[in-house]
């Protein structure tokens, strides 16, 4: 009996490492495919993996030593190829990790969202095209080089005036930074994906292209149909309602009020848990 426990203890001591390695590799492979899926470099990666696997199986069964050596040598350069193919996506991820806003007011963020909702609703009714990029943690410096600086308060009236067809700067994208219209008439990079619907116009392709390279949320109003769409992280969602757009923007843009949480940490426990005085509580009269 003691021998059985001794064997089991030795097995647990020496057998947990393979389990951990398999778990780490499984998680790594899963997130790698999740990262690749939907990007413009996905077809290249899928084709490359299929080619390498096919040549590896062929070289193994036919005992082709030279081919096996070439495959092992070629795979060593895969890291460089990944950096080149997924350069925009990797830059976006690293920028997201490197920049985190410390203070954010959810009330102001919701007000900014309502400005966008009112604007796209009005433009969609009269079928005026619009392309609005909402900057987050990644600076849209490359897109602003082709635009005109505006630097004014973002209001539905101002955005409508910019996208009015007879306006000289209506043909292009607008970049919003917080509650300000930073730039107008910007030229966004077009996506290079080949699996998109051929009916997509330049605005939608520009929205996808900018969202592929940055963490910006890009809202589009179609000039032909008046439909509302949004692009985020390379994915385009078409034909949404104003309520659906509001819900999505809220889930992405409205962050917890970190200032309130930080102040609450330094608040005394008795003050934080103290209930409001009954004399200060005012109830609405029943009707």
C-alpha positions in Angstrom: 0.0 0.0 0.0 2.7 2.5 0.8 4.3 1.7 -2.5 1.2 2.7 -4.4 1.1 6.1 -2.6 4.8 6.5 -3.3 4.2 5.8 -7.0 1.3 8.2 -7.2 3.2 11.0 -5.5 6.2 10.5 -7.9 3.8 10.6 -10.8 2.2 13.8 -9.6 5.6 15.4 -9.0 6.9 14.5 -12.5 3.7 14.5 -14.5 2.3 18.1 -13.8 4.9 19.7 -16.1 3.5 18.1 -19.4 0.0 19.1 -18.3 1.0 22.7 -17.8 2.9 22.8 -21.1 -0.1 21.4 -23.0 -2.4 23.9 -21.3 -0.1 26.8 -22.2 0.3 25.7 -25.8 -3.4 25.2 -26.1 -4.2 28.7 -24.9 -1.5 30.1 -27.1 -2.8 28.4 -30.2 -6.4 29.4 -29.4 -5.6 33.1 -29.0 -3.2 33.0 -32.0 -6.0 31.8 -34.3 -8.5 34.2 -32.6 -6.0 37.1 -33.3 -5.4 36.0 -37.0 -9.1 35.4 -37.8 -10.7 38.4 -39.5 -7.4 40.2 -40.2 -6.2 41.0 -43.7 -3.2 38.7 -43.2 -5.3 35.7 -42.3 -5.4 34.1 -45.8 -1.6 34.3 -46.0 -1.1 32.6 -42.6 -3.6 29.9 -43.4 -1.9 29.2 -46.7 1.5 29.2 -45.1 0.5 26.8 -42.4 -1.1 24.4 -44.8 1.9 24.5 -47.1 4.4 23.8 -44.2 2.2 21.0 -42.8 1.9 19.3 -46.2 5.6 19.5 -46.9 6.4 18.3 -43.4 4.2 15.2 -43.8 5.6 14.5 -47.3 9.2 14.8 -46.1 8.6 12.6 -43.1 7.0 9.7 -44.9 9.3 9.8 -47.9 12.4 10.4 -45.8 13.4 13.5 -47.6 16.2 14.8 -45.4 17.1 17.8 -47.5 13.5 19.0 -47.6 13.2 18.5 -43.9 16.3 20.6 -43.3 14.9 23.3 -45.5 11.6 23.4 -43.7 13.3 23.6 -40.3 15.5 26.5 -41.6 12.6 28.3 -43.2 10.3 28.1 -40.2 13.0 30.0 -38.2 12.2 33.1 -40.3 8.5 32.8 -39.6 8.8 35.3 -36.7 10.1 38.0 -39.1 7.3 37.2 -41.6 4.7 37.5 -38.8 6.0 40.9 -37.8 5.8 42.1 -41.4 2.3 40.7 -42.2 0.7 41.7 -38.9 2.5 45.0 -38.4 -0.7 47.1 -38.1 -2.4 44.7 -35.8 0.6 44.3 -33.5 1.1 48.0 -33.4 -2.5 48.5 -32.3 -2.2 45.9 -29.6 1.1 47.3 -28.2 -0.4 50.8 -28.3 -3.4 49.6 -26.3 -1.1 48.0 -23.7 1.1 51.1 -23.4 -1.6 53.7 -23.0 -4.4 53.6 -20.5 -6.4 56.6 -19.5 -6.3 57.1 -15.7 -9.2 59.5 -15.3 -12.5 59.2 -17.2 -15.9 60.7 -16.6 -18.7 58.4 -17.8 -21.2 61.3 -17.9 -19.1 63.2 -20.4 -18.6 60.1 -22.5 -22.3 59.5 -22.7 -22.9 63.1 -23.7 -20.3 62.6 -26.5 -22.2 59.5 -27.6 -25.5 61.3 -27.8 -23.9 63.9 -30.1 -22.9 61.1 -32.5 -26.3 59.4 -32.3 -28.2 62.7 -33.0 -25.9 63.4 -35.9 -26.2 60.1 -37.7 -29.9 60.0 -37.2 -30.3 63.4 -38.9 -27.9 62.5 -41.7 -29.5 59.1 -42.3 -33.0 60.7 -42.6 -31.9 62.9 -45.5 -29.3 60.3 -46.9 -26.2 62.4 -46.4 -23.0 60.3 -46.3 -20.8 60.6 -43.2 -17.6 59.1 -41.9 -16.8 59.7 -38.2 -13.8 58.3 -36.4 -13.7 58.3 -32.6 -10.2 58.4 -31.4 -9.3 56.3 -28.3 -5.9 55.4 -27.0 -4.1 55.3 -30.3 -3.3 58.6 -31.9 -4.6 59.0 -35.4 -1.6 61.0 -36.5 -1.3 59.4 -40.0 -4.9 60.0 -40.8 -4.7 63.7 -39.7 -1.9 64.5 -42.1 -4.3 64.6 -45.0 -7.0 66.5 -43.1 -7.8 70.0 -42.1 -7.6 71.1 -38.4 -11.0 72.2 -37.0 -10.6 72.1 -33.2 -14.2 73.0 -32.3 -16.8 71.6 -30.0 -18.6 68.6 -31.4 -22.3 69.3 -31.9 -24.8 67.7 -34.3 -25.2 71.0 -36.1 -21.4 71.4 -36.7 -21.1 67.8 -37.9 -24.1 68.2 -40.2 -22.5 71.4 -41.7 -19.2 69.5 -42.4 -20.9 66.7 -44.2 -23.4 68.8 -46.1 -22.9 67.9 -49.9 -22.1 71.5 -51.0 -19.4 71.9 -48.3 -15.9 71.9 -49.6 -14.7 69.6 -46.9 -17.6 67.1 -46.9 -15.8 64.5 -48.9 -13.6 62.8 -46.2 -13.6 61.6 -42.6 -14.0 63.5 -39.4 -11.9 62.7 -36.3 -13.4 63.2 -32.9 -11.2 63.6 -29.8 -13.4 63.6 -26.7 -15.9 66.3 -27.1 -14.0 68.1 -29.9 -13.9 67.9 -33.7 -10.2 67.7 -34.2 -9.9 67.2 -38.0 -12.1 67.1 -41.1 -11.7 66.0 -44.7 -9.3 63.2 -43.6 -8.4 60.4 -45.9 -8.4 57.1 -44.1 -6.5 54.0 -45.3 -8.6 51.6 -47.3 -8.7 48.0 -46.3 -6.9 45.4 -48.5 -9.2 42.5 -47.6 -10.5 40.5 -50.6 -13.4 38.8 -48.8 -15.6 41.9 -48.5 -18.9 42.5 -50.3 -18.2 44.1 -53.7 -21.1 46.5 -53.0 -19.2 48.2 -50.2 -18.3 51.8 -51.0 -15.2 53.8 -50.3 -16.5 55.1 -46.9 -17.1 51.6 -45.6 -13.7 50.3 -46.8 -12.0 53.3 -45.3 -13.8 52.7 -42.0 -12.6 49.1 -41.9 -9.1 50.1 -42.9 -8.7 52.6 -40.1 -10.2 50.2 -37.5 -7.7 47.5 -38.6 -4.7 49.7 -37.8 -6.0 51.5 -34.7 -8.5 51.1 -31.9 -10.8 53.8 -33.2 -14.5 53.3 -33.6 -15.6 54.5 -37.1 -19.3 55.3 -37.7 -20.5 55.4 -41.3 -23.8 56.7 -42.9 -24.4 55.5 -46.4 -25.2 58.2 -48.9 -27.1 55.7 -51.2 -29.3 54.0 -48.6 -29.1 56.1 -45.4 -28.2 53.0 -43.4 -25.9 53.3 -40.3 -22.9 51.1 -39.8 -19.8 51.0 -37.6 -16.4 49.4 -37.8 -14.3 48.3 -34.9 -11.1 46.2 -34.8 -11.5 45.4 -38.5 -15.0 44.2 -38.3 -17.9 46.0 -40.0 -21.4 45.9 -38.7 -24.0 47.2 -41.2 -27.6 48.3 -41.0 -27.8 49.1 -37.3 -30.4 51.2 -35.6 -29.7 54.2 -33.4 -30.4 52.2 -30.3 -28.0 49.5 -31.4 -25.3 52.0 -32.2 -25.8 53.7 -28.8 -25.5 50.4 -27.0 -22.3 49.5 -28.8 -20.7 52.9 -28.3 -21.6 52.8 -24.7 -20.0 49.3 -24.3 -16.8 50.4 -25.9 -16.3 54.1 -25.0 -17.9 54.4 -21.6 -15.3 53.4 -19.0 -15.9 53.2 -15.3 -15.5 56.4 -13.4 -12.0 55.8 -12.2 -11.8 59.1 -10.4 -14.7 58.1 -8.2 -13.2 54.7 -7.4 -9.9 56.3 -6.5 -11.5 58.8 -4.2 -13.6 56.1 -2.6 -10.4 54.2 -1.7 -9.3 57.1 0.5 -12.7 57.7 2.0 -13.0 56.6 5.7 -15.0 53.4 6.2 -17.6 55.0 8.5 -18.2 57.8 6.0 -18.4 55.4 3.0 -21.0 53.2 4.8 -23.0 56.0 6.4 -26.5 56.2 5.1 -28.0 59.6 4.1 -29.9 61.5 6.7 -33.6 60.9 6.7 -34.3 64.6 6.8 -32.4 65.1 3.5 -34.3 62.4 1.6 -37.0 64.0 -0.5 -39.5 61.7 -2.1 -41.5 62.6 -5.2 -45.2 63.1 -4.5 -47.4 60.4 -5.7 -49.7 61.3 -8.6 
